[in-house]
Amino acid sequence: MAPIRVGLIGLSAAAKTAWASTAHLPYLLANSNKYVVVALCNSSIVAAQKAIDSYSLPPATKAYGNPEDLANDKEVDLVVCCVRVDKHYETIRPSLEKGKDVFVEWPLGSNVREAKELDSLTRENRVKNMVGLQGRVSPLILKVKSLITDQSIGKVLSSTIVAWGGTKSRDSIGEGLKYFMDRSVGGNVLTIGFAHMIDYVNFTLGEFSSLKAQLGIQRPEVDILDQNGSVTETVTSNVPDYISVNGRLSSSGAPISVTYRRGPPFKGDTPFLWYIHGETGEIKVSAASGPSLQAGAQKDSKIELHHFATDEVEQVDWEEESELPLRAQNVGKMYDAFLEDEVRYPQFKDAFVRHTQLEELFRSSEENKSIHYV
């Protein structure tokens, strides 16, 4: 089979977060028998050409300055979108309307309305689609899910998650991520850090049948830092930096408690702990780098299994060998899954459920009541 021809939106030589270059490009370049980058689309043709040169892509790689021209290119099979979330809708919609397959990073859109419209477009145009909720293909998460499915702890009775993360500092942030403090943009600690975590939790244990949330802005004044670490300005955030969710799982009726706070934990503490308590045992997942198991935190993560009958704790092996950089490993598994006939990767319909859940967290907190989102 001929390799899938990729048009990549957002591979920039000057990108602030560099997700396209560190998470997508390493896999694509190492698997040219499966995928080949044939076009880049950036804010201008000049910017796209600069990226082509910067990453030493073949001279034949096309440079586009707007998403409509990329969508009209009949030699592009798959469009991959890695721009900032508030640009997802406008940059990917033309390709959906042209019936191209798409891979969009998470969050799918700036809000639930955009996510719903994009999901509808995939159905209307029968587009094969994928969204970057990479935690669902993480070997660690798949191992935990298999322990549940194999009844290693019997019936799930409860689950507790305590996490810190999203940003390294609790009261400042780099100028490239200043938009994290503006809820309207759609990319922030709740919609990215917390959402990735709650997605792999719900993927493993099932969705909530009901939930009640408490959201708080504990540090509204946030310092913006330049590349030298100097404060350039102080902004007022309207994004929650404390998230508490309690509810019940639809699969088992078990109670679940989740707490997530922006920034580092108590000095020396583990920033991610996940307990799954069962009738015959308990699973503990811990990560010294925090809850971002979909990305780099899996490198120092552990799965432990407490067998109640013997009172022994087993260290569960889950790691897989990979020559890809850490950030690219789960993204690479997404690309591999996309090639298979069996759908085992997250799609826009899954993203719409997650966006709906996040929106309902705000309503639950504001109205101080339990809600249902599925």
Summary of the structure (lengths in Angstrom):
residues: 374
radius of gyration: 20.8
end to end distance: 39.1
largest distance: 65.5
contacts: 1264
relative contact order: 0.15
helix: 36%
strand: 28%
